[in-house]
Amino acid sequence: MAATETQMADLERYRSMLEDWNGRLNLVGPSAMASFWPRHALDSAQLLRLAPDALRWADLGTGAGLPGLILAILLRGRPGARIHLVESLAKRCRFLEAVVEALDLPAEVINDRAESVRLTVDVVTARAVAALPRLLTFAQPCFKSGAMGLFLKGRSAQEELDEARLDWKLDAELIQSLSDPDGRIVQIRSAYRVPRR
């Protein structure tokens, strides 16, 4: 999915706001800004190719808005698009709300813990929140309402998936990341908790 000129301008504005607020609130690590485009923007945007028709997304533990704000920028203008940005830290929520307002994004900031939120969405996503077994527990309400999971993971993705399968019946696969040779996207089409044997 190629970004339009307007989307690129909005992505740059988001990057600029992140850099500005990061100096005051320490929203992302020191290396994040240097690798914003290849590592963070592309990493987030690639999810749309796996769910091109999805309009309603939940980003659990969105932090500084990755991948949620990127998705909201790329989906703005599509009828019915809505991104739920779930974040427990108030300082991050203030930043998220400022970006949503400044860019007029189809997004809602929810200041709550991921495990406490019940949303009906097409896709539930998360990046750098928790190991997959715990993340599946957070996302379970979304799965129950029919959502697909797209979770951005690193080189431990296979081990996390194997561990998750001890407690979950999963229709899942690992997809190579476009942004990192060691990265994987865990695509989950269905997930049901099962008792351990």
Contact map, one row per residue, 1 for C-alpha under 8 A:
11100000000000000000000000000000000000000000010110000000000000000000000000000000000000000000000000000000000000000000000000000000000000000000000000000000000000000000000000000000000000000000000000000
11110000000000000000000000000000000000000000000000000000000000000000000000000000000000000000000000000000000000000000000000000000000000000000000000000000000000000000000000000000000000000000000000000
11111111000000000000000000000000000000000000000000000000000000000000000001000000000000000000000000000000000000000000000000000000000000000000000000000000000000000000000000000000000000000000000000000
01111111000000000000000000000000000000000000000000000000000000000000000000000000000000000000000000000000000000000000000000000000000000000000000000000000000000000000000000000000000000000000000000000
00111111100000000000000000000000000000000000000000000000000000000000000000000000000000000000000000000000000000000000000000000000000000000000000000000000000000000000000000000000000000000000000000000
00111111110000000000000000000000000000000000000000000000000000000000000000000000000000000000000000000000000000000000000000000000000000000000000000000000000000000000000000000000000000000000000000000
00111111111000000000000000000000000000000000000000000000000000000000000011000000000000000000000000000000000000000000000000000000000000000000000000000000000000000000000000000000000000000000000000000
00111111111100000000000000000000000000000000000000000000000000000000000000000000000000000000000000000000000000000000000000000000000000000000000000000000000000000000000000000000000000000000000000000
00001111111110000000000000000000000000000000000000000000000000000000000000000000000000000000000000000000000000000000000000000000000000000000000000000000000000000000000000000000000000000000000000000
00000111111111000000000000000000000000000000000000000000000000000000000010000000000000000000000000000010000000000000000000000000000000000000000000000000000000000000000000000000000000000000000000000
00000011111111100000000000000000000000001000000000000000000000000000010010000000000000000000000000000000000000000000000000000000000000000000000000000000000000000000000000000000000000000000000000000
00000001111111110000000000000000000000000000000000000000000000000000000000000000000000000000000000000000000000000000000000000000000000000000000000000000000000000000000000000000000000000000000000000
00000000111111111000000000000000000000000000000000000000000000000000000000000000000000000000000000000000000000000000000000000000000000000000000000000000000000000000000000000000000000000000000000000
00000000011111111100000000000000000000000000000000000000000000000000000000000000000000000000000000100000000000000000000000000000000000000000000000000000000000000000000000000000000000000000000000000
00000000001111111110000000000000100100000000000000000000000000000000000000000000000000000000000000000000000000000000000000000000000000000000000000000000000000000000000000000000000000000000000000000
00000000000111111111000000000000000000000000000000000000000000000000000000000000000000000000000000000000000000000000000000000000000000000000000000000000000000000000000000000000000000000000000000000
00000000000011111111100000000000000000000000000000000000000000000000000000000000000000000000000000100000000000000000000000000000000000000000000000000000000000000000000000000000000000000000000000000
00000000000001111111110000100000000000000000000000000000000000010000000000000000000000000000000000000000000000000000000000000000000000000000000000000000000000000000000000000000000000000000000000000
00000000000000111111111000000000100000000000000000000000000000000000000000000000000000000000000000000000000000000000000000000000000000000000000000000000000000000000000000000000000000000000000000000
00000000000000011111111100000000000000000000000000000000000000000000000000000000000000000000000000000000000000000000000000000000000000000000000000000000000000000000000000000000000000000000000000000
00000000000000001111111111100000000000000000000000000000000000000000000000000000000000000000001000000000000000000000000000000000000000000000000000000000000000000000000000000000000000000000000000000
00000000000000000111111111110000000000000000000000000000000000000000000000000000000000000000000000000000000000000000000000000000000000000000000000000000000000000000000000000000000000000000000000000
00000000000000000011111111000000000000000000000000000000000000000000000000000000000000000000000000000000000000000000000000000000000000000000000000000000000000000000000000000000000000000000000000000
00000000000000000001111111000000000000000000000000000000000000000000000000000000000000000000000000000000000000000000000000000000000000000000000000000000000000000000000000000000000000000000000000000
00000000000000000000111111100000000000000000000000000000000000000000000000000000000000000010000000000000000000000000000000000000000000000000000000000000000000000000000000000000000000000000000000000
00000000000000000000111111111000000000000000000000000000000000000000000000000000000000000000000000000000000000000000000000000000000000000000000000000000000000000000000000000000000000000000000000000
00000000000000000100110011111000000000000000000000000000000000110000000000000000000000000001000000000000000000000000000000000000000000000000000000000000000000000000000000000000000000000000000000000
00000000000000000000010001111101100000000000000000000000000000010000000000000000000000000000000000000000000000000000000000000000000000000000000000000000000000000000000000000000000000000000000000000
00000000000000000000000001111111100000000000000000000000000000000000000000000000000000000000000000000000000000000000000000000000000000000000000000000000000000000000000000000000000000000000000000000
00000000000000000000000000011111110000000000000000000000000000000000000000000000000000000000000000000000000000000000000000000000000000000000000000000000000000000000000000000000000000000000000000000
00000000000000000000000000001111111000000000000000000000000000000000000000000000000000000000000000000000000000000000000000000000000000000000000000000000000000000000000000000000000000000000000000000
00000000000000000000000000011111111100010000000000000000000000000000000000000000000000000000000000000000000000000000000000000000000000000000000000000000000000000000000000000000000000000000000000000
00000000000000100010000000011111111100000000000000000000000000000000000000000000000000000000000000000000000000000000000000000000000000000000000000000000000000000000000000000000000000000000000000000
00000000000000000000000000000111111100000000000000000000000000000000000000000000000000000000000000000000000000000000000000000000000000000000000000000000000000000000000000000000000000000000000000000
00000000000000000000000000000011111111110000000000000000000000000000000000000000000000000000000000000000000000000000000000000000000000000000000000000000000000000000000000000000000000000000000000000
00000000000000100000000000000001111111111000000000000000000000000000000000000000000000000000000000000000000000000000000000000000000000000000000000000000000000000000000000000000000000000000000000000
00000000000000000000000000000000001111111100000000000000000000000000000000000000000000000000000000000000000000000000000000000000000000000000000000000000000000000000000000000000000000000000000000000
00000000000000000000000000000000001111111110000000000000000000000000000000000000000000000000000000000000000000000000000000000000000000000000000000000000000000000000000000000000001000000000000000000
00000000000000000000000000000000001111111110000000000000000000000000000000000000000000000000000000000000000000000000000000000000000000000000000000000000000000000000000000000000001100000000000000000
00000000000000000000000000000001001111111111000000000000000000000110000000000000000000000000000000000000000000000000000000000000000000000000000000000000000000000000000000000000000000000000000000000
00000000001000000000000000000000000111111111100000000000000000000110010000000000000000000000000000000000000000000000000000000000000000000000000000000000000000000000000000000000000000000000000000000
00000000000000000000000000000000000011111111110000000000000000000000000000000000000000000000000000000000000000000000000000000000000000000000000000000000000000000000000000000000011000000000000000000
00000000000000000000000000000000000001111111111000000000000000000010000000000000000000000000000000000000000000000000000000000000000000000000000000000001000000000000000000000000111100000000000000000
00000000000000000000000000000000000000011111111000000000000000000111011000000000000000000000000000000000000000000000000000000000000000000000000000000000000000000000000000000000000000000000000000000
00000000000000000000000000000000000000001111111100000000000000000010011001000000000000000000000000000000000000000000000000000000000000000000000000000000000000000000000000000000000000000000000000000
10000000000000000000000000000000000000000111111111000000000000000000000000000000000000000000000000000000000000000000000000000000000000000000000000000000000000000000000000000000110000000000000000000
00000000000000000000000000000000000000000011111111100000000000000000000000000000000000000000000000000000000000000000000000000000000000000000000000000100000000000000000000000000000000000000000000000
10000000000000000000000000000000000000000000111111110100000000000000001000000000000000000000000000000000000000000000000000000000000000000000000000000000000000000000000000000000000000000000000000000
10000000000000000000000000000000000000000000011111110000000000000000000000000000000000000000000000000000000000000000000000000000000000000000000000000000000000000000000000000000000000000000000000000
00000000000000000000000000000000000000000000011111110000000000000000000000000000000000000000000000000000000000000000000000000000000000000000000000000000000000000000000000000000000000000000000000000
00000000000000000000000000000000000000000000001111111100000000000000000000000000000000000000000000000000000000000000000000100000000000000000000000000000000000000000000000000000000000000000000000000
00000000000000000000000000000000000000000000000111111100000000000000000000000000000000000000000000000000000000000000000000000000000000000000000000000000000000000000000000000000000000000000000000000
00000000000000000000000000000000000000000000000000111110000000000000000000000000000000000000000000000000000000000000000000000000000000000000000000000000000000000000000000000000000000000000000000000
00000000000000000000000000000000000000000000000100111111100000000000000000000000000000000000000000000000000000000000000001100000000000000000000000000000000000000000000000000000000000000000000000000
00000000000000000000000000000000000000000000000000001111100000000000000000100101111000000000000000000000000000000000000001000000000000000000000000000000000000000000000000000000000000000000000000000
00000000000000000000000000000000000000000000000000000111110000000000000000000001111100000000000000000000000000000000000011100000000000000000000000000000000000000000000000000000000000000000000000000
00000000000000000000000000000000000000000000000000000111111000000000000000000000011100000000000000000000000000000000000011111000000000000000000000000000000000000000000000000000000000000000000000000
00000000000000000000000000000000000000000000000000000001111100000001000000000000001111000000000000000000000000000000001010111000000000000000000000000000000000000000000000000000000000000000000000000
00000000000000000000000000000000000000000000000000000000111111000011000000000000001111000000000000000000000000000000000000011100000000000000000000000000000000000000000000000000000000000000000000000
00000000000000000000000000000000000000000000000000000000011111000000000000000000000011100000000000000000000000000100000000011100100000000110000000000000000000000000000000000000000000000000000000000
00000000000000000000000000000000000000000000000000000000001111100000000000000000000011110000000000000000000000001100000000000110100000000000000000000000000000000000000000000000000000000000000000000
00000000000000000000000000000000000000000000000000000000001111111111000000000000000011100000000000000000000000000000000000000110000000000000000000000000000000000000000000000000000000000000000000000
00000000000000000000000000100000000000000000000000000000000011111100000000000000000000100001000000000000000000000000000000000000000000000000000000000000000000000000000000000000000000000000000000000
00000000000000000100000000110000000000000000000000000000000001111100000000000000000000000001001100000000000000000000000000000000000000000000000000000000000000000000000000000000000000000000000000000
00000000000000000000000000000000000000000000000000000000000001111111110000000000000010000000000100000000000000000000000000000000000000000000000000000000000000000000000000000000000000000000000000000
00000000000000000000000000000000000000011001000000000000000001111111110000000000000000000000000000000000000000000000000000000010000000000000000000000000000000000000000000000000000000000000000000000
00000000000000000000000000000000000000011011100000000000001001001111111000000000000000000000000000000000000000000000000000001110000000000000000000000000000000000000000000000000000000000000000000000
00000000000000000000000000000000000000000001000000000000011001001111111100000000001110000000000000000000000000000000000000000000000000000000000000000000000000000000000000000000000000000000000000000
00000000000000000000000000000000000000000000000000000000000000001111111110000000001010000000000100010000001000000000000000000000000000000000000000000000000000000000000000000000000000000000000000000
00000000001000000000000000000000000000001001100000000000000000001111111111000000000000000000000000000000000000000000000000000000000000000000000000000000000000000000000000000000000000000000000000000
00000000000000000000000000000000000000000001100100000000000000000011111111100000001000000000000000000000000000000000000000000000000000000000000000000000000000000000000000000000000000000000000000000
00000000000000000000000000000000000000000000000000000000000000000001111111110000111000000000000000000000111000000000000000000000000000000000000000000000000000000000000000000000000000000000000000000
00000010011000000000000000000000000000000000000000000000000000000000111111110000000000000000000000000010100000000000000000000000000000000000000000000000000000000000000000000000000000000000000000000
00100010000000000000000000000000000000000000100000000000000000000000011111110000000000000000000000000000000000000000000000000000000000000000000000000000000000000000000000000000000000000000000000000
00000000000000000000000000000000000000000000000000000010000000000000001111111100100000000000000000000000010000000000000000000000000000000000000000000000000000000000000000000000000000000000000000000
00000000000000000000000000000000000000000000000000000000000000000000000111111100100000000000000000000000110000000000000000000000000000000000000000000000000000000000000000000000000000000000000000000
00000000000000000000000000000000000000000000000000000000000000000000000000111110100000000000000000000000000000000000000000000000000000000000000000000000000000000000000000000000000000000000000000000
00000000000000000000000000000000000000000000000000000010000000000000000000111111100000000000000000000000000000000000000000000000000000000000000000000000000000000000000000000000000000000000000000000
00000000000000000000000000000000000000000000000000000000000000000000000000001111100000000000000000000000000000000000000000000000000000000000000000000000000000000000000000000000000000000000000000000
00000000000000000000000000000000000000000000000000000011000000000000000000000111110000000000000000000000000000000000000000000000000000000000000000000000000000000000000000000000000000000000000000000
00000000000000000000000000000000000000000000000000000011000000000000000100111111111000000000000000000000010000000000000000000000000000000000000000000000000000000000000000000000000000000000000000000
00000000000000000000000000000000000000000000000000000011100000000000000100000001111100000000000000000000011100000000000000000000000000000000000000000000000000000000000000000000000000000000000000000
00000000000000000000000000000000000000000000000000000011111000000001101100000000111110000000000000000000011100000000000000000000000000000000000000000000000000000000000000000000000000000000000000000
00000000000000000000000000000000000000000000000000000001111000000001000000000000011111000000000000000000001111000000000000000000000000000000000000000000000000000000000000000000000000000000000000000
00000000000000000000000000000000000000000000000000000000011111001001100000000000001111100000000000000000001111000000000000000000000000000000000000000000000000000000000000000000000000000000000000000
00000000000000000000000000000000000000000000000000000000011111000000000000000000000111110000000000000000000011111100000000000000000000000000000000000000000000000000000000000000000000000000000000000
00000000000000000000000000000000000000000000000000000000000111100000000000000000000011111101100000000000000011111100000000000000000000000000000000000000000000000000000000000000000000000000000000000
00000000000000000000000000000000000000000000000000000000000010000000000000000000000001111100100000000000000001111100000000000000000000000000000000000000000000000000000000000000000000000000000000000
00000000000000000000000000000000000000000000000000000000000000000000000000000000000000111111100000000000000000110000000000000000000000000000000000000000000000000000000000000000000000000000000000000
00000000000000000000000000000000000000000000000000000000000000000000000000000000000000111111110000000000000000100000000000000000000000000000000000000000000000000000000000000000000000000000000000000
00000000000000000000000010000000000000000000000000000000000000000000000000000000000000001111111000000000000000000000000000000000000000000000000000000000000000000000000000000000000000000000000000000
00000000000000000000000000100000000000000000000000000000000000110000000000000000000000101111111100000000000000000000000000000000000000000000000000000000000000000000000000000000000000000000000000000
00000000000000000000000000000000000000000000000000000000000000000000000000000000000000111111111110000000000011100000000000000000000000000000000000000000000000000000000000000000000000000000000000000
00000000000000000000000000000000000000000000000000000000000000000000000000000000000000000111111111000000000000000000000000000000000000000000000000000000000000000000000000000000000000000000000000000
00000000000000000000100000000000000000000000000000000000000000010000000000000000000000000011111111100000000000000000000000000000000000000000000000000000000000000000000000000000000000000000000000000
00000000000000000000000000000000000000000000000000000000000000011000100000000000000000000001111111110000000010000000000000000000000000000000000000000000000000000000000000000000000000000000000000000
00000000000000000000000000000000000000000000000000000000000000000000000000000000000000000000111111111000000010000000000000000000000000000000000000000000000000000000000000000000000000000000000000000
00000000000000000000000000000000000000000000000000000000000000000000000000000000000000000000011111111100000000000000000000000000000000000000000000000000000000000000000000000000000000000000000000000
00000000000001001000000000000000000000000000000000000000000000000000000000000000000000000000001111111111000000000000000000000000000000000000000000000000000000000000000000000000000000000000000000000
00000000000000000000000000000000000000000000000000000000000000000000100000000000000000000000000111111111111100000000000000000000000000000000000000000000000000000000000000000000000000000000000000000
00000000000000000000000000000000000000000000000000000000000000000000000000000000000000000000000011111111100000000000000000000000000000000000000000000000000000000000000000000000000000000000000000000
00000000000000000000000000000000000000000000000000000000000000000000000000000000000000000000000001111111000000000000000000000000000000000000000000000000000000000000000000000000000000000000000000000
00000000010000000000000000000000000000000000000000000000000000000000000010000000000000000000000000111111100000000000000000000000000000000000000000000000000000000000000000000000000000000000000000000
00000000000000000000000000000000000000000000000000000000000000000000000000000000000000000000000000111111110000000000000000000000000000000000000000000000000000000000000000000000000000000000000000000
00000000000000000000000000000000000000000000000000000000000000000000000110010000000000000000000000011011111000000000000000000000000000000000000000000000000000000000000000000000000000000000000000000
00000000000000000000000000000000000000000000000000000000000000000000000100110000111000000000000000010001111100000000000000000000000000000000000000000000000000000000000000000000000000000000000000000
00000000000000000000000000000000000000000000000000000000000000000000100100000000011110000000000000010000111110000000000000000000000000000000000000000000000000000000000000000000000000000000000000000
00000000000000000000000000000000000000000000000000000000000000000000000000000000011110000000000000010000011111000000000000000000000000000000000000000000000000000000000000000000000000000000000000000
00000000000000000000000000000000000000000000000000000000000000000000000000000000000111100000100110000000001111100000000000000000000000000000000000000000000000000000000000000000000000000000000000000
00000000000000000000000000000000000000000000000000000000000000000000000000000000000111110000100000000000000111110000000000000000000000000000000000000000000000000000000000000000000000000000000000000
00000000000000000000000000000000000000000000000000000000000000000000000000000000000001111100100000000000000011111000000000000000000000000000000000000000000000000000000000000000000000000000000000000
00000000000000000000000000000000000000000000000000000000000000000000000000000000000001111000000000000000000001111101100000000000000000000000000000000000000000000000000000000000000000000000000000000
00000000000000000000000000000000000000000000000000000000000010000000000000000000000001110000000000000000000000111111100000000000000000000000000000000000000000000000000000000000000000000000000000000
00000000000000000000000000000000000000000000000000000000000110000000000000000000000001110000000000000000000000011111100000000000000000000110000000000000000000000000000000000000000000000000000000000
00000000000000000000000000000000000000000000000000000000000000000000000000000000000000000000000000000000000000001111100000000000000000001110000000000000000000000000000000000000000000000000000000000
00000000000000000000000000000000000000000000000000000000000000000000000000000000000000000000000000000000000000011111110000000000000000000100000000000000000000000000000000000000000000000000000000000
00000000000000000000000000000000000000000000000000000000000000000000000000000000000000000000000000000000000000011111111000000000000000000000000000000000000000000000000000000000000000000000000000000
00000000000000000000000000000000000000000000000000000000000000000000000000000000000000000000000000000000000000000001111100000000000000000000110000000000000000000000000000000000000000000000000000000
00000000000000000000000000000000000000000000000000000000010000000000000000000000000000000000000000000000000000000000111110000000000000000000110000000000000000000000000000000000000000000000000000000
00000000000000000000000000000000000000000000000000000000000000000000000000000000000000000000000000000000000000000000011111000000000000000000010011100000000000000000000000000000000000000000000000000
00000000000000000000000000000000000000000000000000000001110000000000000000000000000000000000000000000000000000000000001111110000000000000000010011100000000000000000000000000000000000000000000000000
00000000000000000000000000000000000000000000000000000111100000000000000000000000000000000000000000000000000000000000000111110000000000000000000001110000000000000000000000000000000000000000000000000
00000000000000000000000000000000000000000000000000100101110000000000000000000000000000000000000000000000000000000000000011111000000000000000010000111100000000000000000000000000000000000000000000000
00000000000000000000000000000000000000000000000000000000111100000000000000000000000000000000000000000000000000000000000011111100000000000010010000111110000000000000000000000000000000000000000000000
00000000000000000000000000000000000000000000000000000000111100000010000000000000000000000000000000000000000000000000000000111110000000000000000000001111000000000000000000000000000000000000000000000
00000000000000000000000000000000000000000000000000000000001111000010000000000000000000000000000000000000000000000000000000011111100000000000000000000111000000000000000000000000000000000000000000000
00000000000000000000000000000000000000000000000000000000000011000110000000000000000000000000000000000000000000000000000000001111100000000000000000000011100000000000000000000000000000000000000000000
00000000000000000000000000000000000000000000000000000000000000000000000000000000000000000000000000000000000000000000000000000111110000000000000000000001100000000000000000000000000000000000000000000
00000000000000000000000000000000000000000000000000000000000110000000000000000000000000000000000000000000000000000000000000000111111000100000000000000000000000000000000000000000000000000000000000000
00000000000000000000000000000000000000000000000000000000000000000000000000000000000000000000000000000000000000000000000000000001111101100000000000000000000000000000000000000000000000000000000000000
00000000000000000000000000000000000000000000000000000000000000000000000000000000000000000000000000000000000000000000000000000000111111100000000000000000000000010000000000000000000000000000000000000
00000000000000000000000000000000000000000000000000000000000000000000000000000000000000000000000000000000000000000000000000000000011111110000000000000000000000011001000000000000000000000000000000000
00000000000000000000000000000000000000000000000000000000000000000000000000000000000000000000000000000000000000000000000000000000001111111000000000000000000000011011001000000000000000000000000000000
00000000000000000000000000000000000000000000000000000000000000000000000000000000000000000000000000000000000000000000000000000000011111111100000000000000000000000000000000000000000000000000000000000
00000000000000000000000000000000000000000000000000000000000000000000000000000000000000000000000000000000000000000000000000000000111111111110000000000000000000000000000000000000000000000000000000000
00000000000000000000000000000000000000000000000000000000000000000000000000000000000000000000000000000000000000000000000000000000000111111111000000000000000000000000000000000000000000000000001000000
00000000000000000000000000000000000000000000000000000000000000000000000000000000000000000000000000000000000000000010000000000000000011111111000000000000000000000000000000000000000000000000000000000
00000000000000000000000000000000000000000000000000000000000100000000000000000000000000000000000000000000000000000111000000000000000001111111100000000000000000000000000000000000000000000000000000000
00000000000000000000000000000000000000000000000000000000000100000000000000000000000000000000000000000000000000000110000000010000000000111111111000001000000000000000000000000000000000000000000000000
00000000000000000000000000000000000000000000000000000000000000000000000000000000000000000000000000000000000000000000000000000000000000011111111100000000000000000000000000000000000000000000001000000
00000000000000000000000000000000000000000000000000000000000000000000000000000000000000000000000000000000000000000000011000000000000000000111111110000000000000000000000000000000000000000000000000000
00000000000000000000000000000000000000000000000000000000000000000000000000000000000000000000000000000000000000000000011110110000000000000011111111100000000000000000000000000000000000000000000000000
00000000000000000000000000000000000000000000000000000000000000000000000000000000000000000000000000000000000000000000000000000000000000000011111111111000000000000000000000000000000000000000011000000
00000000000000000000000000000000000000000000000000000000000000000000000000000000000000000000000000000000000000000000000000000000000000000001111111100000000000000000000000000000000000000000000000000
00000000000000000000000000000000000000000000000000000000000000000000000000000000000000000000000000000000000000000000000110000000000000000000111111100000000000000000000000000000000000000000000000000
00000000000000000000000000000000000000000000000000000000000000000000000000000000000000000000000000000000000000000000000111000000000000000000011111110000000000000000000000000000000000000000010000000
00000000000000000000000000000000000000000000000000000000000000000000000000000000000000000000000000000000000000000000000111110000000000000000011111111000000000000000000000000000000000000000110000000
00000000000000000000000000000000000000000000000000000000000000000000000000000000000000000000000000000000000000000000000001110000000000000000001001111100000000000000000000000000000000000011110000000
00000000000000000000000000000000000000000000000000000000000000000000000000000000000000000000000000000000000000000000000000111000000000000010001000111110000000000000000000000000000000000111110000000
00000000000000000000000000000000000000000000001000000000000000000000000000000000000000000000000000000000000000000000000000111100000000000000000000011111000000000000000000000000000000001111000000000
00000000000000000000000000000000000000000000000000000000000000000000000000000000000000000000000000000000000000000000000000011110000000000000000000001111100000000000000000000000000000001110000000000
00000000000000000000000000000000000000000010000000000000000000000000000000000000000000000000000000000000000000000000000000001111000000000000000000000111110000000000000000000000000000111100000000000
00000000000000000000000000000000000000000000000000000000000000000000000000000000000000000000000000000000000000000000000000000011000000000000000000000011111110000000000000000000000000111100000000000
00000000000000000000000000000000000000000000000000000000000000000000000000000000000000000000000000000000000000000000000000000000000000000000000000000001111110000000000000000000000001110000000000000
00000000000000000000000000000000000000000000000000000000000000000000000000000000000000000000000000000000000000000000000000000000000000000000000000000000111111000000000000000000000001110000000000000
00000000000000000000000000000000000000000000000000000000000000000000000000000000000000000000000000000000000000000000000000000000000000000000000000000000111111110000000000000000000000000000000000000
00000000000000000000000000000000000000000000000000000000000000000000000000000000000000000000000000000000000000000000000000000000000000000000000000000000111111111000000000000100000000110100000000000
00000000000000000000000000000000000000000000000000000000000000000000000000000000000000000000000000000000000000000000000000000000000000000000000000000000001111111100000000000100000000000000000000000
00000000000000000000000000000000000000000000000000000000000000000000000000000000000000000000000000000000000000000000000000000000000000000000000000000000000111111110000000000000000000000000000000000
00000000000000000000000000000000000000000000000000000000000000000000000000000000000000000000000000000000000000000000000000000000001110000000000000000000000111111111000000000000000000000000000000000
00000000000000000000000000000000000000000000000000000000000000000000000000000000000000000000000000000000000000000000000000000000000110000000000000000000000011111111100000000000000000000000000000000
00000000000000000000000000000000000000000000000000000000000000000000000000000000000000000000000000000000000000000000000000000000000000000000000000000000000001111111110000000000000000000000000000000
00000000000000000000000000000000000000000000000000000000000000000000000000000000000000000000000000000000000000000000000000000000000010000000000000000000000000111111111000000000000000000000000000000
00000000000000000000000000000000000000000000000000000000000000000000000000000000000000000000000000000000000000000000000000000000000110000000000000000000000000011111111100000000000000000000000000000
00000000000000000000000000000000000000000000000000000000000000000000000000000000000000000000000000000000000000000000000000000000000000000000000000000000000000001111111111000000000000000000000000000
00000000000000000000000000000000000000000000000000000000000000000000000000000000000000000000000000000000000000000000000000000000000000000000000000000000000000000111111100000000000000000000000000010
00000000000000000000000000000000000000000000000000000000000000000000000000000000000000000000000000000000000000000000000000000000000010000000000000000000000000000011111110000000000000000000000011110
00000000000000000000000000000000000000000000000000000000000000000000000000000000000000000000000000000000000000000000000000000000000000000000000000000000000000000001111111000000000000000000001111000
00000000000000000000000000000000000000000000000000000000000000000000000000000000000000000000000000000000000000000000000000000000000000000000000000000000000000000000101111100000000000000000001111000
00000000000000000000000000000000000000000000000000000000000000000000000000000000000000000000000000000000000000000000000000000000000000000000000000000000000000000000100111110000000000000001111100000
00000000000000000000000000000000000000000000000000000000000000000000000000000000000000000000000000000000000000000000000000000000000000000000000000000000000000000000000011111000000000000001111000000
00000000000000000000000000000000000000000000000000000000000000000000000000000000000000000000000000000000000000000000000000000000000000000000000000000000000000000000000001111100000000000111110000000
00000000000000000000000000000000000000000000000000000000000000000000000000000000000000000000000000000000000000000000000000000000000000000000000000000000000000000000000000111110000000000111000000000
00000000000000000000000000000000000000000000000000000000000000000000000000000000000000000000000000000000000000000000000000000000000000000000000000000000000011000000000000011111000000011110000000000
00000000000000000000000000000000000000000000000000000000000000000000000000000000000000000000000000000000000000000000000000000000000000000000000000000000000000000000000000001111100000011110000000000
00000000000000000000000000000000000000000000000000000000000000000000000000000000000000000000000000000000000000000000000000000000000000000000000000000000000000000000000000000111110010111000000000000
00000000000000000000000000000000000000000010010000000000000000000000000000000000000000000000000000000000000000000000000000000000000000000000000000000000000000000000000000000011111111111000000000000
00000000000000000000000000000000000000000110010000000000000000000000000000000000000000000000000000000000000000000000000000000000000000000000000000000000000000000000000000000001111110100000000000000
00000000000000000000000000000000000001100110000000000000000000000000000000000000000000000000000000000000000000000000000000000000000000000000000000000000000000000000000000000000111110100000000000000
00000000000000000000000000000000000000100010000000000000000000000000000000000000000000000000000000000000000000000000000000000000000000000000000000000000000000000000000000000000111111100000000000000
00000000000000000000000000000000000000000000000000000000000000000000000000000000000000000000000000000000000000000000000000000000000000000000000000000000000000000000000000000001111111100000000000000
00000000000000000000000000000000000000000000000000000000000000000000000000000000000000000000000000000000000000000000000000000000000000000000000000000000011000000000000000000000100111110000000000000
00000000000000000000000000000000000000000000000000000000000000000000000000000000000000000000000000000000000000000000000000000000000000000000000000000001111010000000000000000001111111111000000000000
00000000000000000000000000000000000000000000000000000000000000000000000000000000000000000000000000000000000000000000000000000000000000000000000000000001111010000000000000000111100001111100000000000
00000000000000000000000000000000000000000000000000000000000000000000000000000000000000000000000000000000000000000000000000000000000000000000000000000111100000000000000000000111100000111110000000000
00000000000000000000000000000000000000000000000000000000000000000000000000000000000000000000000000000000000000000000000000000000000000000000000000001111100010000000000000011110000000011111000000000
00000000000000000000000000000000000000000000000000000000000000000000000000000000000000000000000000000000000000000000000000000000000000000000000000011110000000000000000000011110000000001111100000000
00000000000000000000000000000000000000000000000000000000000000000000000000000000000000000000000000000000000000000000000000000000000000000000000000011100000000000000000001111000000000000111111000000
00000000000000000000000000000000000000000000000000000000000000000000000000000000000000000000000000000000000000000000000000000000000000000000000000111000000000000000000001110000000000000011111000000
00000000000000000000000000000000000000000000000000000000000000000000000000000000000000000000000000000000000000000000000000000000000000000000001001111000000000000000000001110000000000000001111100000
00000000000000000000000000000000000000000000000000000000000000000000000000000000000000000000000000000000000000000000000000000000000000010001001000000000000000000000000111100000000000000001111110000
00000000000000000000000000000000000000000000000000000000000000000000000000000000000000000000000000000000000000000000000000000000000000000000000000000000000000000000000111000000000000000000011111000
00000000000000000000000000000000000000000000000000000000000000000000000000000000000000000000000000000000000000000000000000000000000000000000000000000000000000000000001110000000000000000000001111100
00000000000000000000000000000000000000000000000000000000000000000000000000000000000000000000000000000000000000000000000000000000000000000000000000000000000000000000001110000000000000000000000111110
00000000000000000000000000000000000000000000000000000000000000000000000000000000000000000000000000000000000000000000000000000000000000000000000000000000000000000000001000000000000000000000000011111
00000000000000000000000000000000000000000000000000000000000000000000000000000000000000000000000000000000000000000000000000000000000000000000000000000000000000000000011000000000000000000000000001111
00000000000000000000000000000000000000000000000000000000000000000000000000000000000000000000000000000000000000000000000000000000000000000000000000000000000000000000000000000000000000000000000000111
